[in-house]
Amino acid sequence: MSGEAGGPTFVDLHTHSTASDGTLPPEQVIEAAERCGLKALALTDHDTIAGIPGAREAGERLGIRVITGVELSAFHDEHEVHVLALHLSHLENLEKRLLELRAQRLTRGEKIVDKLNTLGIPITLDEVLLQAKGGAVGRPHVARALIARGVVHDFRDAFMRYLGGNGSAFVPKEKLSIVDAIDIAHEAGALAIWAHPGDLGRRERLEPLVAAGLDGIEIRHPGHSGEDMKRLQALADFFGLLPSGGSDWHGAVEGPRQLGMMKVPTEWLERQDARLASGTVSTWN
């Protein structure tokens, strides 16, 4: 598909709003997409679809196609991985599963706050919830609460000292297997896309996931090197996986991740539409 001047058109299939850990409301994410000249955008908040109605309304108003999505955190071979469920259609089925995941997120937040308290940092869960603004609770909200209190200087400081895997207040997630995440996506009528696999995206790890029904892989992502993208594209071609990509934008005005930066071609979205219309998932099923 081409733009008005005959040039290529682009989409962004990985973004976040204040419904999870983004900084802009869903409506403003779509407004930003319109300013960038994007033809379509997938809102993929963590463990919630609460931002979808607002995004859809803005999309209809501005002529931007909104892809209904969600990002699920899971584990594969003891490594944390993320799955994008794109083109959700059975939202009632999905919401029951997401309620459980969000409850786990809140419990994890409570445990992190308890650990911080034992370290002498008098942060409260209410401060974290204030930062979440009703969205699905995550470590970025704890980081913002720590910044607001002046305990740390910035996100990097918060994760290095307290919230990262080696941080003194780190609490591991409840483990959802990537196969379960794929099943959740399919139960909701969506495509299951392995998000930003990076160096983990190799044949030996992909093969069992394709057999389990994985539909696609995120090739274009700010965290991927040129070599990563070449390797992932070759693997997608080999396994018959759908290509996907996006900025993983959280609303920052400046910084290394900007909306639309990955120049994901509209043709990739058209291939996803065609797969859904055919009624099939992974060709290795």
QUINOR-V407603 format. One record per pair of residues at least 24 apart in sequence whose ideal C-beta (glycine too) atoms are under 10 Angstrom apart, sorted by the first residue. I is the first residue (numbers start at 1). J is the second residue. Records with the same first field share a line. If there is no record, write none. Layout:
# QUINOR-V407603
I = J / J
This chain:
# QUINOR-V407603
1 = 39 / 265 / 266 / 267 / 269 / 270
2 = 266
3 = 37 / 39 / 266
4 = 37
8 = 263 / 265 / 266 / 267
9 = 37 / 38 / 39 / 40 / 265 / 266 / 267 / 269
10 = 36 / 37 / 38 / 39 / 40 / 245 / 260 / 261 / 262 / 263 / 264 / 265 / 266 / 268 / 269
11 = 38 / 39 / 40 / 41 / 42 / 64 / 65 / 67 / 244 / 245 / 246 / 260 / 262 / 263 / 264 / 265 / 266 / 267 / 268 / 269 / 270 / 272
12 = 36 / 38 / 39 / 40 / 41 / 42 / 43 / 44 / 67 / 220 / 245 / 246 / 247 / 248 / 249 / 258 / 259 / 260 / 261 / 262 / 263 / 264 / 269
13 = 40 / 41 / 42 / 43 / 44 / 67 / 69 / 84 / 86 / 87 / 193 / 195 / 216 / 218 / 220 / 243 / 244 / 245 / 246 / 247 / 248 / 262 / 264 / 268 / 269 / 272
14 = 41 / 42 / 43 / 44 / 67 / 69 / 71 / 82 / 84 / 86 / 193 / 195 / 196 / 218 / 220 / 221 / 222 / 244 / 245 / 246 / 247 / 248 / 249 / 262 / 264
15 = 41 / 42 / 43 / 44 / 45 / 51 / 55 / 67 / 69 / 71 / 246 / 247 / 248 / 249 / 250 / 251 / 257 / 259 / 260
16 = 43 / 44 / 45 / 46 / 51 / 71 / 135 / 140 / 247 / 248 / 249 / 250 / 251
17 = 43 / 44 / 45 / 48 / 50 / 51 / 52 / 54 / 55 / 135 / 249 / 250 / 251
18 = 45 / 50 / 51 / 54 / 132 / 133 / 134 / 135 / 250 / 251
19 = 43 / 45 / 46 / 47 / 48 / 49 / 50 / 51 / 52 / 54 / 55 / 70 / 132 / 133 / 134 / 135 / 136
20 = 44 / 45 / 46 / 47 / 48 / 50 / 51 / 70 / 71 / 102 / 105 / 132 / 135 / 136 / 137 / 138 / 140 / 141 / 250
21 = 45 / 46 / 131 / 132 / 135 / 136 / 137 / 138 / 139 / 140 / 141 / 143 / 144 / 250 / 251
22 = 46 / 51 / 135 / 140 / 249 / 250 / 251 / 252
23 = 140 / 144 / 249 / 250 / 251 / 252 / 253
24 = 51 / 249 / 250 / 251 / 252 / 253 / 259
25 = 51 / 54 / 55 / 58 / 133 / 251
26 = 50 / 51 / 52 / 53 / 54 / 55 / 56 / 57 / 58 / 59 / 66
27 = 51 / 53 / 54 / 55 / 56 / 57 / 58 / 59 / 61 / 62
28 = 54 / 55 / 58 / 251
29 = 54 / 55 / 58 / 59 / 64 / 66 / 249 / 250 / 251 / 259
30 = 54 / 55 / 56 / 57 / 58 / 59 / 60 / 61 / 62 / 64 / 65 / 66
31 = 58 / 59 / 61 / 62 / 64
32 = 64 / 249 / 251 / 253 / 258 / 259 / 260
33 = 58 / 59 / 62 / 64 / 65 / 66 / 249 / 259 / 260
34 = 58 / 59 / 61 / 62 / 63 / 64
35 = 62 / 259 / 260
36 = 64 / 247 / 249 / 258 / 259 / 260 / 261
37 = 260
38 = 64 / 65 / 247 / 259 / 260 / 264 / 266
39 = 63 / 64 / 65 / 266 / 269
40 = 64 / 65 / 66 / 67 / 264 / 266 / 269
41 = 65 / 66 / 67 / 69 / 246 / 247 / 249 / 259 / 260
42 = 66 / 67 / 68 / 69 / 70 / 71 / 84 / 85 / 86 / 87 / 88 / 193 / 244 / 246 / 264 / 269 / 272
43 = 67 / 68 / 69 / 70 / 71
44 = 68 / 69 / 70 / 71 / 72 / 82 / 84 / 85 / 86 / 88 / 193 / 195 / 246 / 248
45 = 69 / 70 / 71 / 98 / 135 / 136
46 = 70 / 71 / 72 / 73 / 82 / 98 / 101 / 102 / 105 / 135 / 136 / 137 / 138 / 140
47 = 71 / 72 / 73 / 97 / 98 / 99 / 100 / 101 / 102 / 103 / 104 / 105 / 135 / 136 / 137 / 138 / 176
48 = 95 / 98 / 99 / 101 / 102 / 105 / 134 / 135 / 136
49 = 85 / 88 / 91 / 94 / 95 / 98 / 188
50 = 95 / 98 / 102 / 134 / 135 / 136
51 = 135
52 = 88 / 91
65 = 266 / 269
67 = 190 / 191 / 246 / 269 / 272 / 273
68 = 94 / 188 / 189 / 190
69 = 185 / 188 / 190 / 191 / 193 / 246
70 = 94 / 95 / 97 / 98 / 101 / 136 / 184 / 185 / 188 / 190
71 = 136 / 181 / 193 / 195 / 248
72 = 97 / 98 / 101 / 176 / 178 / 180 / 181 / 182 / 184 / 185 / 192 / 195
73 = 101 / 104 / 105 / 138 / 173 / 174 / 175 / 176 / 178 / 181 / 195
74 = 173 / 175 / 176 / 177 / 178 / 179 / 180 / 181 / 182 / 184 / 194
75 = 172 / 173 / 174 / 175 / 176 / 177 / 178 / 180 / 181
76 = 177 / 178 / 179 / 181 / 194 / 197 / 200 / 205 / 206 / 208 / 209
77 = 178 / 200 / 204 / 205 / 208
78 = 175
79 = 178 / 197 / 200 / 205
80 = 165 / 172 / 173 / 175 / 176 / 178 / 200
81 = 177 / 178 / 181 / 194 / 195 / 196 / 197 / 198 / 200 / 201 / 205 / 209
82 = 178 / 181 / 193 / 194 / 195 / 196 / 197 / 218 / 248
83 = 176 / 178 / 179 / 180 / 181 / 182 / 184 / 185 / 190 / 192 / 193 / 194 / 195 / 209 / 214 / 218
84 = 181 / 185 / 190 / 191 / 192 / 193 / 194 / 195 / 196 / 215 / 216 / 217 / 218 / 244 / 246 / 248
85 = 181 / 182 / 184 / 185 / 186 / 187 / 188 / 189 / 190 / 191 / 192 / 193 / 215
86 = 185 / 190 / 191 / 192 / 193 / 215 / 216 / 242 / 244 / 246 / 269 / 272 / 276
87 = 185 / 188 / 189 / 190 / 191 / 193 / 215 / 269 / 272 / 273 / 275 / 276
88 = 185 / 188 / 189 / 190 / 191
89 = 188 / 189 / 190 / 276
90 = 186 / 187 / 188 / 189 / 190
91 = 188 / 189
92 = 188
93 = 184 / 187 / 188 / 189
94 = 184 / 185 / 187 / 188 / 189 / 190
95 = 188
96 = 187
97 = 176 / 180 / 181 / 183 / 184 / 187 / 188
98 = 136 / 184 / 188
100 = 174 / 176
101 = 136 / 173 / 174 / 176 / 181 / 184
102 = 135 / 136 / 137
103 = 137 / 174
104 = 137 / 173 / 174 / 176
105 = 132 / 135 / 136 / 137 / 138 / 139 / 141 / 173 / 174
106 = 132 / 136 / 137
107 = 137 / 171 / 174
108 = 137 / 138 / 139 / 142 / 171 / 172 / 173 / 174
109 = 136 / 137 / 138 / 139 / 141 / 142 / 145 / 171
110 = 137 / 171
111 = 169 / 170 / 171 / 172
112 = 137 / 139 / 141 / 142 / 162 / 163 / 167 / 169 / 170 / 171
113 = 142 / 145 / 169 / 171
114 = 169 / 171
115 = 162 / 163 / 167 / 168 / 169 / 170 / 171
116 = 142 / 145 / 146 / 151 / 162 / 163 / 167 / 168 / 169
117 = 169
118 = 168 / 169
119 = 151 / 161 / 162 / 168 / 169
121 = 145 / 146 / 149 / 151 / 152 / 162 / 168 / 169
122 = 149 / 151
123 = 148 / 149 / 151 / 162 / 169
124 = 149
138 = 163
139 = 163 / 164 / 167 / 169 / 170 / 171 / 173
140 = 250
142 = 169 / 171
177 = 212
178 = 205 / 208 / 209 / 212 / 214
179 = 208 / 209 / 211 / 212 / 213 / 214
180 = 212
181 = 212 / 214
182 = 209 / 212 / 213 / 214 / 215 / 281 / 282
183 = 212 / 213
185 = 213 / 214 / 215 / 281
186 = 213 / 215 / 281 / 282
189 = 276
190 = 215 / 276 / 281
191 = 215 / 216 / 242 / 244 / 272 / 273 / 275 / 276 / 281 / 282
192 = 216 / 217 / 242 / 281 / 282
193 = 217 / 218 / 219 / 241 / 242 / 243 / 244 / 245 / 246 / 272
194 = 218 / 232 / 241 / 244
195 = 221 / 223 / 244 / 245 / 246 / 248
196 = 220 / 221 / 222 / 223 / 224 / 228 / 232 / 245 / 246 / 248
197 = 221 / 223 / 224 / 228 / 231 / 232 / 235
198 = 223 / 224 / 225 / 228 / 232
199 = 224 / 225 / 227 / 228 / 231
200 = 228
201 = 228 / 229 / 231 / 232 / 235 / 236
202 = 231 / 232 / 235
203 = 231 / 234 / 235 / 238 / 239
205 = 235
206 = 232 / 235 / 236 / 238 / 239 / 241 / 284
207 = 235 / 238 / 239 / 284
209 = 239 / 241 / 282 / 284
210 = 235 / 238 / 239 / 240 / 241 / 282 / 283 / 284 / 285
211 = 239 / 282 / 284 / 285
212 = 282 / 284 / 285
213 = 281 / 282 / 284 / 285
214 = 239 / 241 / 242 / 281 / 282 / 284 / 285
215 = 240 / 241 / 242 / 244 / 272 / 275 / 276 / 280 / 281 / 282 / 283 / 285
216 = 240 / 241 / 242 / 243 / 244 / 245 / 268 / 271 / 272 / 275 / 281 / 282
217 = 241 / 242 / 243 / 244 / 245
218 = 243 / 244 / 245 / 246 / 248 / 262 / 264
219 = 243 / 244 / 245 / 262 / 264 / 268
220 = 244 / 245 / 246 / 247 / 261 / 262 / 263 / 264 / 265 / 268
221 = 245 / 246 / 247 / 248 / 257 / 262 / 264
222 = 246 / 247 / 248 / 249 / 255 / 256 / 257 / 258 / 261 / 262
223 = 248 / 256 / 257
224 = 262
229 = 262
239 = 282 / 283 / 284
240 = 275 / 282 / 283 / 284
241 = 282 / 283 / 284
242 = 268 / 269 / 271 / 272 / 274 / 275 / 276 / 281 / 282 / 283
243 = 267 / 268 / 271 / 272
244 = 268 / 269 / 271 / 272
